[in-house]
């Protein structure tokens, strides 16, 4: 089987897996779970609340993510709480891991190893597809604010076919239009940023994540000097 066909097969199998149960390791010794840590991650839904979910079909290249492993006991139950295992990528060229966080480096198919802490012993492994970001979809392409008001814009990374990509993406946000209209409040390097209106006018906020970029049109009425009430 070619690398391309293996990637396609893995993505299909992971996408079709049931929501109630995470994919079992390929050796059948345990289960891998994807961690939602509270930061923006399109795989985790709104708010990215702390939880563990089924492994997503694909992760964005350049994104960071975390996967945990629970070994299966002799009676087919999984260990709860701290399991004594750390999940690490098999190839540092494809993905790099440190402190339980994995960062996708390039497009392809990478094995994630469940390694027993303090040893090089691998209990099980699973494969994950890493895909470049081809398109960014903001939850608001046009933002209207009164001066002084704020709005947070969150980006959804997609592949070339419009499929969702998981992971906490790294982005650069900038104001590229008229000056004095909007500021980035506590500018974020992640997949969301908070915009604050500062003066009447229109401008463009640009976000770049990996090789993809998107513009958000912003209109602000009023000014901070009058409390933001005048249009």
C-alpha positions, 0 to 999 in steps of 0.5 A: 500500500502506498503512503498516499493510500495509507493516509486516505485509509487512515483518515476514513477509518478514523472519521467513521469510528463511533463517537462513544469509543476512541480508536483502540491502539493498533496492537490492541493493548489500550486506547488513545484519547485526544485531549481538549485542554481549554485552548482553541481547537476546532476538534473540541467544539465551542469553548474547547472545554477540558475533556478527552475525545475520539482521535480526530481524522487529521491534525493541522501541520504546525498545530500543537495537540496532546494525546493520552493512552490508557492500557487495557487490563486483563478483563478488558477495562481501561486504567483510569487516572494517571496511567504511567504512559506518555504518548510520543511521535515515532518520527521527529521529522514528522512531529515533535513532542515535549512535556506531553505536547506534540507539534505537527511538523509536516504533511504525512502519516505519523505513528504515536507511541505509548511509551512507559514512563522512564523506559523505552518500552512501547505498549501500543501505537496509533497512526495520525494524519497530518495535513497542511492548512489550505483554508481559514474560515473565521466565525465572522468575516465582517465585524461591526463594533462601537468604539470601546466594544470588543469581539473575539474572532475564532478561525476554523482551519480546513484542508483542501477539500474543506475537511476540518483540521484539529489542533491548536493552530499558531497564527499571526494577527495584524491590522492592515487597513486604516490606523486608529480604527481597531486594536488587537486586545492582548494579541494572540498567536493562536487561532483566535483574537479579540478586536477592540474598536477605537475610532470611527472608520473601516479597516482590515484585520489579517490572520496568517496560519501556516501557509493560509491567510484570511481577511476580516473586514471591520467597521467601527462607529463612534470614538473613545472620546465620546464614549463610543456612542456617536455614529 
